[in-house]
Amino acid sequence: MRAERLVALLFTLQSRRSATVGELAEALGVSERTMHRDIAALQAAGVPLWTEPGRYGGVRLVEGWRTRLDGLTSREAVAIFAMGVPRALAELGLGTAVSAAHAKVSATLPAPLREQAQHLAQRFHLDAPGWFRSEEDAEHLADIARAVWEQRRAGITYRRGDDLVERVLEPLGLVLKAGVWYLVARAGDDTRTYRVSKISSVELLGDRFERPTGFDLAGWWQKSSAQFERSVHRHPVRLRLSRWGVRMLPQVVDPDLALAALDAAGPPDDDGWVEVELGLEQPDIAASMLLGLGVHVEVVEPPAVRAAFADAARRMADRHR
């Protein structure tokens, strides 16, 4: 992206104060012709730099002029400007901080770079929740986030079914997945996951805790999620799917499981039906998921899932007579 390269050129000149066109081109990995165009673009944008010909000449910033982006890479500068204030950061209490960073970058970038960053912001948007699902109400998210930032123990009350459970936790991090916030915290010697929307009360305690050495939130979450998926997708189910059923399977079960099963499937039969095998949850849950495929699926086995599916279909038919 040219905007990123122009910001990188600013940083390079600020650190070196003077460099030849060839040196700048090599540093940024472009041709000298491209570098001449970039230098002209910065000059046109009002950046006070000048070129001096001759053996000891080069490109220089006017003495005393500096950008106010020290500590940011060019990619970070453009990204901060482009991303605005995502709702997730606002929920964590960081909306003001991001707005301030946005304003500082906006005030510092030359107009052409601001325009290119605005174009980026208008072309990419993250909408985390899935279709037909609203974001959960995480009433105590701000307090939990504070406990994470300050490494303070927290006493929580957590809804587990119809029961309320009390725990003292060492909050290690927060994860937002498909519009749902999860707290990763240490309870005694175990590290566990808690759905924030099920936390009914939070009390920040006075004592601080030390984070486990080398704890990596993203790595832990990936490993924990994989273990959870393996634990719930443990019942092999064999299906026959019509052409429409093949297209819709990723919409009614986990997309990764569906695509893996379809990749491993054999060719369609004479009627265009395909037989697949995938791992689903317990029979009644598996049957309820597969009902979304209607008449475009036949459960071949196991008998428990086939019977649960047939029973649900029969009750639906009786209700609609």
Backbone bond lengths (Angstrom), bond angles and torsions (degrees), N, CA, C in turn:
res aa  C-N    CA-C-N  psi(-1)  N-CA   C-N-CA  omega(-1)  CA-C   N-CA-C  phi
1 M - - - 1.452 - - 1.528 109.55 -
2 R 1.358 116.65 133.06 1.455 119.40 -175.90 1.524 111.57 -66.60
3 A 1.342 117.61 -36.35 1.461 119.85 -179.76 1.523 111.04 -58.57
4 E 1.344 115.15 -42.70 1.462 119.61 179.14 1.527 110.86 -64.39
5 R 1.336 116.64 -39.76 1.457 119.58 -178.49 1.532 111.77 -67.88
6 L 1.339 116.44 -36.33 1.458 119.52 179.26 1.528 111.57 -66.98
7 V 1.350 116.12 -38.69 1.461 118.79 176.21 1.519 109.92 -66.07
8 A 1.343 116.81 -39.53 1.466 120.32 177.61 1.524 110.47 -61.82
9 L 1.334 116.96 -37.25 1.469 120.46 177.55 1.529 110.72 -63.81
10 L 1.333 116.22 -40.90 1.472 119.48 176.13 1.517 111.45 -58.17
11 F 1.339 115.97 -47.25 1.468 119.66 -178.49 1.529 111.28 -63.48
12 T 1.336 115.71 -40.00 1.467 119.62 -179.14 1.523 110.86 -63.24
13 L 1.313 117.01 -45.34 1.458 120.51 178.88 1.524 111.65 -66.63
14 Q 1.327 115.87 -35.09 1.464 119.00 179.42 1.514 111.18 -66.47
15 S 1.338 116.86 -35.98 1.465 119.31 -178.39 1.527 111.27 -79.93
16 R 1.350 117.31 -34.33 1.468 120.23 -176.95 1.523 112.50 -94.97
17 R 1.320 116.76 -23.34 1.462 123.63 -175.19 1.521 112.67 67.96
18 S 1.321 119.05 -35.14 1.459 120.56 178.45 1.521 109.01 -151.51
19 A 1.321 116.50 139.27 1.455 121.31 178.45 1.514 108.07 -160.05
20 T 1.319 116.77 153.93 1.455 120.44 177.17 1.527 109.23 -78.09
21 V 1.323 115.01 162.83 1.454 119.93 178.06 1.528 109.98 -60.96
22 G 1.341 116.20 -39.73 1.455 119.43 179.02 1.515 112.45 -62.96
23 E 1.336 116.75 -41.72 1.471 120.56 179.07 1.519 111.15 -64.47
24 L 1.312 116.42 -41.47 1.467 120.12 179.46 1.529 110.82 -66.75
25 A 1.323 115.91 -41.41 1.464 119.46 179.18 1.517 111.11 -62.03
26 E 1.327 116.39 -41.83 1.465 120.32 178.92 1.518 111.26 -66.29
27 A 1.335 116.15 -41.22 1.464 120.25 -178.19 1.531 111.30 -63.65
28 L 1.326 117.29 -35.62 1.463 120.91 -176.60 1.523 113.11 -99.44
29 G 1.346 116.11 -1.61 1.455 119.48 175.03 1.513 114.66 71.12
30 V 1.347 116.71 36.91 1.462 120.34 178.01 1.523 108.91 -129.25
31 S 1.307 116.57 174.41 1.459 120.78 177.76 1.533 109.81 -79.38
32 E 1.335 115.51 162.24 1.463 119.10 178.13 1.522 110.78 -65.72
33 R 1.331 117.14 -33.33 1.460 119.48 177.56 1.524 110.26 -62.21
34 T 1.358 116.59 -43.92 1.469 120.28 177.45 1.521 110.09 -62.68
35 M 1.340 116.97 -39.57 1.453 119.80 -179.20 1.532 111.03 -64.22
36 H 1.317 117.71 -39.97 1.470 120.16 176.69 1.535 110.01 -59.58
37 R 1.327 116.72 -41.57 1.478 119.77 178.99 1.523 110.97 -65.15
38 D 1.342 117.45 -40.75 1.456 120.58 179.62 1.527 111.45 -65.03
39 I 1.320 116.32 -41.34 1.471 120.21 178.48 1.527 109.88 -61.67
40 A 1.328 116.43 -43.47 1.460 120.13 178.35 1.529 111.15 -63.28
41 A 1.346 117.04 -36.68 1.465 120.53 179.72 1.525 110.75 -65.22
42 L 1.343 116.83 -42.07 1.464 119.55 178.03 1.529 111.28 -65.08
43 Q 1.319 116.49 -41.17 1.462 119.44 178.13 1.523 110.63 -62.41
44 A 1.329 116.43 -42.02 1.458 120.52 179.60 1.531 111.26 -65.60
45 A 1.341 116.20 -27.64 1.459 120.42 179.49 1.523 112.63 -83.07
46 G 1.342 116.47 -1.92 1.456 119.33 176.28 1.504 115.58 97.95
47 V 1.329 118.09 7.59 1.468 120.25 176.50 1.533 108.03 -75.31
48 P 1.342 118.24 125.79 1.470 121.03 -174.23 1.530 112.51 -79.34
49 L 1.303 116.46 78.59 1.461 119.96 174.94 1.526 108.76 -125.73
50 W 1.322 115.53 152.20 1.456 120.05 -178.27 1.513 109.07 -139.62
51 T 1.308 115.17 157.43 1.455 121.40 -179.38 1.523 109.46 -110.65
52 E 1.318 115.62 144.67 1.467 121.99 -179.68 1.523 108.07 -127.43
53 P 1.320 117.68 119.76 1.468 120.24 -179.07 1.518 110.90 -74.89
54 G 1.313 115.97 170.69 1.453 121.13 176.29 1.506 112.45 104.77
55 R 1.347 113.83 172.67 1.465 120.95 -175.76 1.515 112.71 -58.83
56 Y 1.324 116.20 -38.23 1.462 118.98 -176.90 1.535 111.39 -106.42
57 G 1.321 115.12 18.35 1.452 118.72 179.58 1.520 111.67 -83.74
58 G 1.312 115.74 -166.25 1.452 120.89 179.59 1.508 110.76 157.88
59 V 1.300 116.14 -163.59 1.455 123.54 178.80 1.514 107.53 -105.95
60 R 1.344 116.95 131.32 1.454 119.72 -176.28 1.522 110.91 -136.75
61 L 1.317 114.98 148.34 1.459 121.29 168.36 1.522 107.94 -84.93
62 V 1.320 116.54 145.18 1.458 120.27 175.56 1.523 109.19 -59.09
63 E 1.315 116.37 135.99 1.455 122.34 -177.10 1.525 110.65 -55.16
64 G 1.341 114.74 130.58 1.461 120.04 176.73 1.518 114.52 93.72
65 W 1.347 117.03 -13.97 1.469 118.10 179.70 1.512 110.11 -88.73
66 R 1.322 116.85 134.66 1.462 122.17 178.33 1.516 108.78 -141.38
67 T 1.311 115.46 149.34 1.464 118.86 168.37 1.522 107.65 -73.28
68 R 1.305 115.75 164.24 1.470 119.68 176.59 1.526 110.64 -107.07
69 L 1.319 115.17 34.83 1.462 120.12 -178.95 1.519 111.27 -113.72
70 D 1.337 117.95 25.59 1.463 119.77 -179.59 1.522 110.30 -55.21
71 G 1.326 116.20 134.81 1.466 120.26 177.44 1.511 113.46 94.21
72 L 1.341 118.53 -11.38 1.452 121.22 177.87 1.521 109.73 -106.10
73 T 1.320 115.71 139.99 1.459 118.59 171.12 1.523 108.40 -78.96
74 S 1.315 116.34 167.29 1.457 119.17 179.22 1.529 111.16 -62.28
75 R 1.329 116.42 -39.70 1.469 119.52 179.22 1.526 110.53 -63.52
76 E 1.327 116.95 -40.53 1.458 120.58 179.18 1.519 111.63 -65.35
77 A 1.328 116.32 -40.38 1.459 120.05 -178.77 1.519 110.91 -61.47
78 V 1.343 116.79 -48.89 1.456 119.94 -179.35 1.525 110.46 -67.50
79 A 1.328 117.00 -39.12 1.467 120.00 -178.10 1.517 111.50 -65.53
80 I 1.347 117.28 -43.29 1.463 119.84 179.85 1.519 110.07 -61.42
81 F 1.332 116.11 -42.97 1.455 118.80 -179.36 1.528 111.00 -64.73
82 A 1.322 116.33 -38.36 1.458 120.30 -172.42 1.512 113.30 -78.28
83 M 1.337 118.31 -27.10 1.461 118.61 -167.62 1.511 113.12 -82.61
84 G 1.348 119.92 -15.91 1.451 119.83 -178.62 1.507 111.22 65.61
85 V 1.344 117.81 -144.51 1.459 122.44 -179.19 1.524 108.93 -122.55
86 P 1.335 117.52 90.30 1.459 119.39 178.83 1.520 111.31 -58.19
87 R 1.320 115.65 148.27 1.462 120.14 -178.91 1.525 111.38 -59.65
88 A 1.331 116.24 -34.92 1.469 118.76 -178.72 1.519 111.09 -60.12
89 L 1.354 117.93 -42.15 1.460 120.34 179.50 1.512 110.80 -69.23
90 A 1.324 117.32 -36.30 1.451 120.05 177.49 1.527 110.69 -63.11
91 E 1.339 117.21 -40.15 1.463 120.52 179.04 1.518 111.62 -63.68
92 L 1.325 117.03 -30.19 1.461 121.23 179.28 1.525 112.25 -82.97
93 G 1.323 117.28 -0.62 1.452 120.42 -178.67 1.508 113.86 84.86
94 L 1.345 117.70 14.54 1.462 121.63 -177.94 1.521 112.95 -102.57
95 G 1.329 116.94 4.22 1.448 119.42 -177.13 1.511 112.50 -57.91
96 T 1.332 117.52 -43.25 1.460 120.89 -179.10 1.513 111.47 -64.83
97 A 1.342 116.48 -41.50 1.464 120.22 -179.48 1.517 111.16 -64.06
98 V 1.326 117.25 -42.36 1.452 119.75 179.98 1.526 110.64 -68.64
99 S 1.343 116.46 -37.57 1.458 119.21 176.91 1.519 111.18 -62.54
100 A 1.333 116.93 -38.69 1.462 120.14 178.48 1.523 110.97 -65.31
101 A 1.350 116.48 -43.74 1.463 119.70 177.74 1.527 110.20 -62.48
102 H 1.318 115.90 -40.77 1.453 121.19 178.47 1.528 110.22 -59.50
103 A 1.340 116.60 -45.06 1.458 120.43 -178.80 1.526 111.85 -64.88
104 K 1.344 117.00 -40.36 1.466 120.37 -179.90 1.523 110.82 -64.87
105 V 1.327 116.29 -44.04 1.464 119.10 179.06 1.525 110.00 -65.54
106 S 1.333 116.21 -40.60 1.453 120.12 179.44 1.518 111.94 -60.90
107 A 1.348 116.16 -39.45 1.461 119.79 -178.89 1.523 111.97 -72.24
108 T 1.320 117.55 -22.97 1.458 121.15 -173.58 1.524 113.40 -95.24
109 L 1.334 117.31 -38.11 1.462 119.43 -176.61 1.519 111.27 -67.55
110 P 1.317 118.11 138.36 1.462 120.58 172.02 1.528 110.02 -59.68
111 A 1.336 115.98 155.15 1.464 121.37 -175.06 1.528 113.76 -53.28
112 P 1.353 120.16 -43.86 1.471 118.74 -179.98 1.529 113.10 -60.42
113 L 1.333 116.54 -35.84 1.470 118.91 179.70 1.527 110.42 -71.61
114 R 1.339 116.12 -38.15 1.462 119.11 177.32 1.531 110.06 -60.81
115 E 1.331 116.19 -41.03 1.455 119.45 -178.89 1.521 111.31 -65.54
116 Q 1.337 116.98 -40.97 1.459 119.37 179.65 1.521 110.91 -67.61
117 A 1.333 117.71 -37.93 1.467 120.31 177.01 1.525 110.74 -65.67
118 Q 1.338 116.91 -37.95 1.455 120.02 177.07 1.525 111.02 -64.22
119 H 1.341 116.33 -38.39 1.463 119.38 175.87 1.533 110.20 -59.77
120 L 1.339 117.24 -41.54 1.462 121.17 178.83 1.519 110.50 -61.39
121 A 1.344 116.39 -45.42 1.464 120.20 -178.25 1.516 112.00 -63.43
122 Q 1.341 117.57 -28.80 1.453 120.70 -179.86 1.521 113.26 -82.43
123 R 1.323 116.95 -7.13 1.464 120.64 -175.48 1.520 114.41 -111.69
124 F 1.331 118.32 -10.49 1.468 121.78 179.40 1.522 109.31 -136.32
125 H 1.329 115.91 131.24 1.460 121.41 -179.28 1.518 108.53 -145.06
126 L 1.327 116.48 137.87 1.464 121.81 178.17 1.515 109.60 -103.03
127 D 1.339 116.17 121.65 1.462 122.38 174.86 1.516 106.11 -120.63
128 A 1.340 117.04 99.29 1.459 120.89 -167.28 1.527 115.31 -68.71
129 P 1.349 121.00 -44.68 1.465 118.75 -174.62 1.523 112.31 -67.65
130 G 1.346 115.35 152.33 1.446 119.81 176.57 1.519 111.41 -74.21
131 W 1.336 116.46 169.41 1.451 120.66 178.25 1.528 110.41 -60.82
132 F 1.343 114.25 145.16 1.469 122.39 176.55 1.522 112.22 63.64
133 R 1.326 116.85 20.10 1.463 120.41 176.46 1.513 107.93 -131.06
134 S 1.322 115.92 130.14 1.454 120.55 177.27 1.526 108.94 -94.89
135 E 1.318 115.35 159.84 1.457 118.84 177.77 1.525 109.65 -69.13
136 E 1.315 116.89 142.38 1.451 121.11 -179.21 1.519 110.89 -74.39
137 D 1.326 114.60 152.50 1.455 120.29 177.30 1.522 108.74 -82.62
138 A 1.326 116.58 105.73 1.467 121.62 179.39 1.529 107.65 -101.37
139 E 1.317 116.10 81.90 1.461 122.28 -170.57 1.517 113.06 -58.81
140 H 1.332 117.46 -36.92 1.468 120.95 -172.98 1.527 112.48 -104.17
141 L 1.327 116.54 19.84 1.465 119.60 -176.15 1.524 112.19 -60.70
142 A 1.332 118.10 -42.52 1.467 120.42 -177.25 1.526 111.36 -62.21
143 D 1.338 117.27 -42.15 1.466 120.36 178.98 1.527 111.05 -65.88
144 I 1.328 115.87 -39.69 1.463 119.37 179.26 1.524 110.03 -66.39
145 A 1.334 116.10 -41.83 1.465 119.55 177.87 1.527 110.50 -60.07
146 R 1.321 117.11 -39.67 1.473 120.43 178.44 1.518 110.83 -62.11
147 A 1.345 116.19 -41.04 1.462 119.67 178.17 1.526 110.95 -63.59
148 V 1.343 116.48 -37.02 1.467 120.12 177.70 1.523 110.25 -65.48
149 W 1.357 116.71 -48.46 1.476 120.20 -177.84 1.519 111.80 -59.94
150 E 1.345 115.54 -43.47 1.464 120.68 -172.09 1.522 113.32 -91.68
151 Q 1.355 116.61 -0.07 1.472 121.43 -178.33 1.524 111.22 52.46
152 R 1.325 114.95 50.85 1.467 121.81 179.53 1.515 110.31 -110.55
153 R 1.311 116.02 138.06 1.453 120.01 175.29 1.525 109.33 -64.40
154 A 1.325 115.05 150.97 1.459 120.02 -178.14 1.522 109.54 -137.10
155 G 1.315 115.52 136.94 1.455 120.94 172.19 1.519 108.68 -94.73
156 I 1.328 117.30 125.82 1.467 120.11 -177.90 1.521 109.95 -124.25
157 T 1.323 114.06 156.55 1.458 121.98 167.08 1.523 106.63 -113.72
158 Y 1.324 116.10 126.76 1.463 121.84 -169.60 1.522 109.62 -123.92
159 R 1.345 116.69 131.19 1.465 120.45 178.83 1.517 110.00 -82.21
160 R 1.314 116.16 121.73 1.464 122.14 176.55 1.520 107.44 -124.19
161 G 1.348 115.67 96.93 1.458 119.17 -173.19 1.517 108.95 67.12
162 D 1.341 116.05 -125.90 1.466 120.88 178.29 1.520 112.24 -92.99
163 D 1.316 117.52 0.18 1.462 121.26 -176.51 1.524 111.46 -102.47
164 L 1.337 116.03 157.05 1.452 123.61 172.70 1.522 108.35 -111.82
165 V 1.307 115.82 126.95 1.459 121.54 -176.88 1.527 108.40 -116.60
166 E 1.323 116.70 136.09 1.462 121.19 178.29 1.521 109.74 -103.31
167 R 1.333 116.16 137.19 1.449 122.01 -179.91 1.520 110.16 -141.64
168 V 1.329 116.21 149.23 1.463 122.07 168.20 1.518 106.40 -107.02
169 L 1.325 116.39 120.07 1.463 121.48 -171.35 1.519 111.57 -119.35
170 E 1.319 114.47 157.33 1.461 122.36 169.24 1.527 106.07 -111.51
171 P 1.332 117.89 96.97 1.469 121.32 -174.25 1.526 111.92 -67.85
172 L 1.326 116.08 123.20 1.463 121.29 -176.84 1.526 113.06 -102.68
173 G 1.332 118.04 -27.15 1.446 119.25 -178.51 1.510 112.09 178.57
174 L 1.336 115.24 166.37 1.460 122.91 178.33 1.521 109.27 -121.18
175 V 1.323 115.84 142.05 1.458 122.31 -179.94 1.525 108.31 -128.36
176 L 1.324 116.39 132.87 1.465 121.78 175.27 1.519 108.03 -108.07
177 K 1.338 116.36 115.66 1.476 121.23 -179.22 1.518 108.59 -128.27
178 A 1.326 116.08 118.67 1.466 122.36 177.15 1.513 112.16 52.11
179 G 1.338 117.35 41.75 1.453 121.64 177.58 1.509 114.74 81.44
180 V 1.323 118.11 4.64 1.471 122.60 -178.66 1.524 108.73 -115.31
181 W 1.335 116.83 129.61 1.459 122.10 178.08 1.523 110.38 -89.64
182 Y 1.339 115.46 136.19 1.463 121.68 175.96 1.524 108.81 -125.90
183 L 1.331 115.19 141.27 1.453 121.66 174.69 1.519 108.85 -101.99
184 V 1.312 116.34 127.37 1.462 121.99 172.66 1.521 106.61 -101.15
185 A 1.322 116.52 120.68 1.458 120.03 -173.19 1.520 110.59 -145.46
186 R 1.302 115.01 155.90 1.461 121.55 177.05 1.517 108.70 -94.40
187 A 1.324 116.11 126.42 1.466 122.82 176.14 1.520 106.98 -119.95
188 G 1.330 115.78 102.79 1.459 119.11 -172.71 1.511 109.87 68.38
189 D 1.334 116.48 -122.75 1.465 121.04 179.47 1.524 112.69 -96.63
190 D 1.342 116.89 -1.90 1.458 120.90 -176.10 1.529 111.23 -104.64
191 T 1.325 115.90 146.59 1.465 121.89 172.32 1.521 107.24 -105.56
192 R 1.346 115.92 123.96 1.451 120.75 -173.16 1.526 111.01 -130.82
193 T 1.330 115.31 170.07 1.460 122.52 178.95 1.524 109.50 -114.97
194 Y 1.340 116.22 135.54 1.462 122.15 179.62 1.530 109.08 -127.48
195 R 1.305 116.50 131.87 1.469 120.80 176.70 1.529 108.23 -76.26
196 V 1.322 116.56 120.14 1.466 120.69 -171.06 1.524 111.15 -62.16
197 S 1.325 118.31 -35.33 1.461 120.43 -178.63 1.528 112.49 -64.55
198 K 1.345 117.78 -18.06 1.461 121.16 179.40 1.530 112.52 -93.09
199 I 1.326 116.83 -0.13 1.462 120.40 176.63 1.520 107.96 -85.69
200 S 1.338 117.04 117.95 1.463 121.12 -174.90 1.520 113.26 -94.89
201 S 1.337 117.69 -17.16 1.463 119.68 176.30 1.520 109.60 -156.16
202 V 1.336 115.32 150.53 1.462 122.15 179.96 1.516 108.76 -138.01
203 E 1.318 116.55 134.00 1.467 121.62 173.39 1.526 108.22 -130.11
204 L 1.330 116.12 118.20 1.457 120.32 177.36 1.517 109.13 -77.78
205 L 1.322 115.87 123.73 1.459 120.96 -177.78 1.525 109.78 -88.93
206 G 1.318 116.29 165.03 1.460 120.45 -173.01 1.513 114.44 -75.76
207 D 1.323 117.90 -26.79 1.467 119.14 -174.09 1.521 111.76 -87.77
208 R 1.334 115.74 146.73 1.453 123.33 176.77 1.527 109.77 -96.53
209 F 1.296 116.29 166.34 1.457 121.15 179.20 1.523 109.10 -133.27
210 E 1.311 116.36 161.12 1.458 122.08 177.03 1.525 109.24 -97.48
211 R 1.325 116.76 129.84 1.461 119.90 177.46 1.525 110.23 -65.86
212 P 1.316 117.53 146.35 1.469 119.93 177.22 1.525 110.06 -58.88
213 T 1.294 116.34 135.09 1.459 121.12 -179.11 1.529 110.52 -60.06
214 G 1.317 115.84 127.36 1.454 120.52 176.70 1.513 115.03 78.55
215 F 1.348 118.16 8.71 1.465 119.22 -179.38 1.525 109.81 -66.95
216 D 1.353 116.48 127.87 1.452 122.96 -179.89 1.524 107.90 -118.26
217 L 1.328 116.22 110.95 1.464 120.58 -174.32 1.524 111.68 -60.53
218 A 1.335 117.45 -48.49 1.463 120.08 -177.34 1.523 111.40 -63.08
219 G 1.331 116.60 -42.77 1.456 120.02 179.05 1.512 112.23 -65.18
220 W 1.342 116.45 -41.28 1.469 120.15 179.59 1.522 110.36 -64.73
221 W 1.334 116.81 -42.15 1.461 120.53 -178.83 1.527 111.05 -63.96
222 Q 1.303 116.69 -42.40 1.462 120.23 -179.90 1.527 110.82 -61.49
223 K 1.316 116.15 -44.85 1.466 120.13 -179.65 1.517 111.01 -66.86
224 S 1.339 116.84 -43.51 1.462 121.00 -179.30 1.520 110.95 -64.74
225 S 1.343 117.08 -41.45 1.462 120.61 -179.96 1.520 111.07 -63.32
226 A 1.334 115.90 -41.32 1.465 119.77 179.37 1.530 110.71 -63.33
227 Q 1.321 117.25 -41.20 1.458 120.71 178.35 1.521 111.10 -63.71
228 F 1.348 116.11 -41.05 1.466 120.06 179.61 1.526 111.02 -63.88
229 E 1.331 116.39 -44.55 1.460 119.75 -179.23 1.527 111.26 -62.79
230 R 1.332 115.32 -39.51 1.478 117.77 178.32 1.521 111.11 -65.94
231 S 1.333 117.01 -33.03 1.467 119.82 -176.52 1.525 112.04 -72.70
232 V 1.356 117.25 -34.19 1.465 118.38 -177.37 1.522 112.12 -91.63
233 H 1.309 119.31 -25.18 1.458 122.01 179.26 1.529 109.31 -98.26
234 R 1.334 115.72 69.68 1.462 118.10 -171.53 1.527 113.67 -120.74
235 H 1.348 117.57 3.84 1.460 119.74 -178.87 1.524 109.40 -111.08
236 P 1.335 118.86 111.67 1.465 119.94 179.04 1.531 111.00 -67.31
237 V 1.323 115.81 131.09 1.468 122.05 179.99 1.524 107.65 -128.07
238 R 1.342 116.38 131.12 1.459 120.83 179.02 1.521 108.67 -106.30
239 L 1.347 115.91 130.96 1.460 121.99 -174.93 1.518 110.84 -128.24
240 R 1.336 116.12 156.78 1.459 123.02 164.39 1.519 107.00 -113.59
241 L 1.333 115.70 133.23 1.458 120.77 -174.92 1.524 110.24 -126.75
242 S 1.329 115.40 138.17 1.462 119.64 171.56 1.527 109.07 -74.96
243 R 1.324 116.37 177.44 1.465 118.92 178.11 1.526 110.74 -58.98
244 W 1.320 116.10 -42.31 1.466 120.02 179.05 1.526 109.76 -66.93
245 G 1.345 117.11 -39.24 1.464 120.42 178.29 1.517 112.09 -61.88
246 V 1.347 116.84 -37.28 1.464 120.99 177.39 1.523 110.03 -61.30
247 R 1.349 115.86 -44.56 1.467 118.98 -178.83 1.519 112.00 -66.39
248 M 1.320 117.28 -33.06 1.462 120.55 -173.20 1.523 113.93 -92.83
249 L 1.332 118.54 -11.92 1.464 120.19 -176.69 1.535 112.45 -54.48
250 P 1.346 120.58 -44.07 1.469 119.34 179.40 1.526 113.78 -65.15
251 Q 1.355 117.18 -12.37 1.461 119.93 179.37 1.525 112.50 -86.60
252 V 1.342 117.24 -19.37 1.464 118.83 -174.53 1.527 112.83 -111.62
253 V 1.343 117.31 -16.08 1.464 120.35 174.52 1.522 107.47 -128.40
254 D 1.320 116.76 176.06 1.454 120.11 179.75 1.530 110.01 -54.68
255 P 1.348 117.50 124.89 1.470 120.02 -175.40 1.520 113.80 -57.32
256 D 1.344 117.43 -39.75 1.464 119.47 -179.57 1.526 111.41 -63.94
257 L 1.349 115.69 -42.70 1.464 119.36 177.96 1.522 110.85 -63.52
258 A 1.335 115.34 -43.24 1.456 119.49 -178.11 1.526 111.57 -62.53
259 L 1.325 116.75 -46.99 1.460 120.29 -177.39 1.525 111.40 -65.93
260 A 1.353 116.34 -37.70 1.465 119.23 177.66 1.528 110.47 -64.45
261 A 1.339 116.38 -40.89 1.462 120.15 179.70 1.522 111.04 -66.39
262 L 1.318 117.19 -40.68 1.466 120.55 -179.73 1.524 111.56 -68.46
263 D 1.333 116.61 -35.21 1.465 120.06 177.58 1.529 111.49 -64.05
264 A 1.351 115.04 -33.64 1.464 119.55 -177.17 1.530 112.61 -87.82
265 A 1.329 116.80 -4.39 1.471 119.92 -176.11 1.517 111.37 -73.47
266 G 1.318 114.75 155.72 1.456 120.71 176.23 1.522 111.21 -82.13
267 P 1.321 117.43 -174.71 1.472 120.82 179.72 1.526 111.12 -70.21
268 P 1.336 117.68 156.37 1.470 120.24 177.64 1.523 111.57 -66.67
269 D 1.347 116.00 155.21 1.463 120.22 177.90 1.533 109.57 -81.53
270 D 1.317 116.13 -170.75 1.473 120.51 -175.50 1.522 112.15 -63.63
271 D 1.330 117.03 -24.81 1.467 120.78 179.55 1.524 112.34 -92.90
272 G 1.335 116.60 1.83 1.457 119.99 179.65 1.511 114.71 86.21
273 W 1.330 117.33 9.06 1.466 120.92 179.75 1.526 109.91 -89.54
274 V 1.343 115.09 145.57 1.458 122.23 -177.66 1.529 108.90 -119.20
275 E 1.327 116.02 139.38 1.464 120.06 177.17 1.530 109.11 -100.97
276 V 1.337 115.62 129.41 1.464 121.33 -179.31 1.523 108.79 -131.33
277 E 1.333 114.73 160.16 1.465 120.87 174.37 1.519 108.59 -132.55
278 L 1.320 115.61 131.87 1.462 120.11 178.44 1.516 109.56 -147.75
279 G 1.335 116.32 161.12 1.452 121.36 -179.24 1.517 110.86 -93.72
280 L 1.337 115.63 125.26 1.462 120.83 178.74 1.521 109.97 -124.38
281 E 1.326 114.38 179.43 1.454 119.24 -178.83 1.524 110.34 -78.45
282 Q 1.341 116.20 -166.48 1.459 120.74 -174.99 1.526 110.65 -58.94
283 P 1.344 117.98 158.80 1.465 122.04 -168.09 1.521 115.58 -51.23
284 D 1.341 119.32 -45.48 1.462 119.32 -175.79 1.528 111.26 -68.43
285 I 1.343 116.76 -36.46 1.470 119.63 177.86 1.518 110.21 -69.83
286 A 1.337 116.60 -42.65 1.463 120.40 178.72 1.525 110.78 -60.15
287 A 1.331 116.58 -43.23 1.463 120.35 -179.34 1.524 111.11 -63.73
288 S 1.326 117.01 -42.86 1.465 119.60 -178.98 1.527 111.52 -64.61
289 M 1.334 117.41 -35.09 1.464 120.35 177.25 1.529 110.72 -67.24
290 L 1.316 116.60 -44.75 1.463 120.99 -175.35 1.523 112.79 -71.28
291 L 1.343 117.55 -17.61 1.460 119.94 177.72 1.523 111.39 -61.28
292 G 1.351 116.10 -22.53 1.451 119.33 178.39 1.513 113.16 -64.70
293 L 1.341 117.69 -15.47 1.464 121.63 178.38 1.522 112.41 -90.62
294 G 1.329 116.69 -7.50 1.458 121.30 175.83 1.511 113.25 55.72
295 V 1.341 115.93 -130.68 1.468 121.42 -175.53 1.524 111.92 -81.51
296 H 1.314 117.11 3.95 1.467 120.37 -177.28 1.525 112.35 -96.26
297 V 1.333 117.31 13.29 1.456 121.51 177.08 1.527 109.33 -137.68
298 E 1.323 115.23 144.33 1.467 121.79 169.06 1.513 107.49 -126.50
299 V 1.332 115.82 124.51 1.456 120.37 176.69 1.529 107.46 -82.53
300 V 1.315 116.61 117.19 1.460 121.55 -177.90 1.529 110.50 -86.04
301 E 1.319 115.70 -49.12 1.463 121.17 177.36 1.533 108.57 -162.45
302 P 1.334 116.65 161.37 1.468 129.64 7.65 1.532 111.68 -78.64
303 P 1.330 116.78 163.03 1.471 120.74 -178.07 1.526 113.11 -55.73
304 A 1.342 118.09 -34.36 1.466 120.04 -176.95 1.531 110.90 -64.68
305 V 1.336 117.54 -41.78 1.464 120.31 179.18 1.525 109.87 -71.82
306 R 1.327 117.38 -39.84 1.473 120.79 178.41 1.531 110.24 -60.96
307 A 1.337 116.70 -42.87 1.464 120.31 -179.42 1.531 110.90 -67.78
308 A 1.341 116.92 -42.04 1.468 120.25 179.41 1.519 110.58 -63.51
309 F 1.332 116.89 -39.66 1.466 121.39 178.98 1.530 109.92 -65.20
310 A 1.331 116.60 -47.46 1.459 120.94 -179.33 1.524 111.13 -62.70
311 D 1.328 117.08 -40.34 1.462 120.38 -179.77 1.532 110.46 -64.24
312 A 1.340 117.17 -44.07 1.460 120.25 179.34 1.527 110.69 -63.71
313 A 1.344 116.91 -42.02 1.458 120.50 179.31 1.527 111.17 -64.55
314 R 1.336 116.06 -38.49 1.463 120.47 179.58 1.526 110.57 -64.98
315 R 1.335 116.69 -43.25 1.461 119.74 179.99 1.535 111.14 -66.55
316 M 1.325 116.05 -35.02 1.467 118.83 176.87 1.534 110.21 -65.88
317 A 1.327 116.08 -42.96 1.462 119.56 179.64 1.528 111.02 -63.39
318 D 1.337 117.12 -42.41 1.472 120.31 178.67 1.516 111.25 -61.99
319 R 1.326 117.09 -37.93 1.456 120.56 -177.45 1.532 111.78 -69.46
320 H 1.330 116.76 -25.19 1.464 120.34 -175.32 1.533 113.14 -103.12
321 R 1.296 117.39 11.99 1.466 118.81 176.35 1.524 109.73 -75.40
